[in-house]
Amino acid sequence: MDGSEGVAAGTRPPGPGGGIAATMEQKSADPGDATAAGPQAYGFLTAVESAAHGIFGGYLLVDSQGRPLEFHCTAPVKVSRAQQILFGATLHAHLHGQQIGGTLLAEGTVTPEVVLTDLESMLHVRNHTRLPVALVRTAAAGVETSPGGGRFTLGDASVSPHPSDSERETGLRERLTELAALVDLREPFDRIRAAIDEAQRH
């Protein structure tokens, strides 16, 4: 969504400009080998808003020890005033869930056990993927702000599966326990934000 683009009556509202920023993609393992070996992978998905550039989406895939497998980032997305008006309260659900989140998940070549996000609006990506999706918050804060469904705590992180995945809570807990023993489930989001910040400097 570029601020310079208008929305004509009767047409589909434009999506983010620029697509995936290929220069930020990094793979530390060959996807074919990873699939053959069958390692567990976990996805971390978030968005970062920059006053100067717009909204960046970032998607980091790590193995069970927290080591990066892939990283994808969108080009900055700017939302015009016309789009704010037309989308109204559904803007963030559309922008984060479909245009940014859906696009990033489609770019991944490794299939994760679960996709974790620290943005409630990004949970809308569940409508565009078969992968289970869960919201990660600080345990003390997650109780009142989680969207509902099952909830469990691993370390200092509160994990709330998307309502569509609430019945899979036991399985998701088991899959995340190994990773949470080595990595704070909130920490990979800091890596994504730091990588996007670094990219803006160059």
Secondary structure as the mmCIF struct_conf table of DSSP 4:
data_model
#
loop_
_struct_conf.conf_type_id
_struct_conf.id
_struct_conf.beg_label_comp_id
_struct_conf.beg_label_asym_id
_struct_conf.beg_label_seq_id
_struct_conf.end_label_comp_id
_struct_conf.end_label_asym_id
_struct_conf.end_label_seq_id
TURN_TY1_P TURN_TY1_P1 GLY A 3 SER A 4
TURN_TY1_P TURN_TY1_P2 ALA A 9 GLY A 10
BEND BEND1 THR A 11 THR A 11
HELX_LH_PP_P HELX_LH_PP_P1 ARG A 12 PRO A 14
BEND BEND2 GLY A 17 GLY A 18
STRN STRN1 ILE A 20 ILE A 20
HELX_RH_3T_P HELX_RH_3T_P1 ALA A 22 MET A 24
STRN STRN2 GLN A 26 LYS A 27
BEND BEND3 SER A 28 ALA A 29
HELX_RH_AL_P HELX_RH_AL_P1 PRO A 31 ALA A 37
STRN STRN3 ALA A 41 SER A 50
TURN_TY1_P TURN_TY1_P3 ALA A 51 HIS A 53
STRN STRN4 GLY A 54 ASP A 63
TURN_TY1_P TURN_TY1_P4 SER A 64 GLN A 65
BEND BEND4 GLY A 66 GLY A 66
STRN STRN5 PRO A 68 CYS A 73
STRN STRN6 THR A 74 THR A 74
HELX_LH_PP_P HELX_LH_PP_P2 ALA A 75 PRO A 76
STRN STRN7 VAL A 77 VAL A 77
HELX_RH_AL_P HELX_RH_AL_P2 ARG A 81 PHE A 87
HELX_RH_3T_P HELX_RH_3T_P2 GLY A 88 THR A 90
HELX_RH_AL_P HELX_RH_AL_P3 LEU A 91 HIS A 92
HELX_RH_PI_P HELX_RH_PI_P1 ALA A 93 GLY A 102
HELX_RH_AL_P HELX_RH_AL_P4 THR A 103 GLU A 107
BEND BEND5 THR A 109 VAL A 110
BEND BEND6 GLU A 113 GLU A 113
STRN STRN8 VAL A 115 THR A 117
BEND BEND7 ASP A 118 ASP A 118
HELX_RH_3T_P HELX_RH_3T_P3 GLU A 120 HIS A 128
BEND BEND8 ARG A 130 LEU A 131
STRN STRN9 VAL A 133 THR A 138
HELX_RH_AL_P HELX_RH_AL_P5 ALA A 139 THR A 145
BEND BEND9 SER A 146 SER A 146
BEND BEND10 GLY A 148 GLY A 149
STRN STRN10 PHE A 152 LEU A 154
TURN_TY1_P TURN_TY1_P5 GLY A 155 ASP A 156
STRN STRN11 ALA A 157 PRO A 161
HELX_RH_3T_P HELX_RH_3T_P4 PRO A 163 ARG A 168
HELX_RH_AL_P HELX_RH_AL_P6 GLU A 169 ALA A 180
TURN_TY1_P TURN_TY1_P6 ALA A 181 LEU A 182
BEND BEND11 VAL A 183 VAL A 183
TURN_TY1_P TURN_TY1_P7 LEU A 185 ARG A 186
HELX_RH_AL_P HELX_RH_AL_P7 GLU A 187 GLN A 200
TURN_TY1_P TURN_TY1_P8 ARG A 201 ARG A 201
#
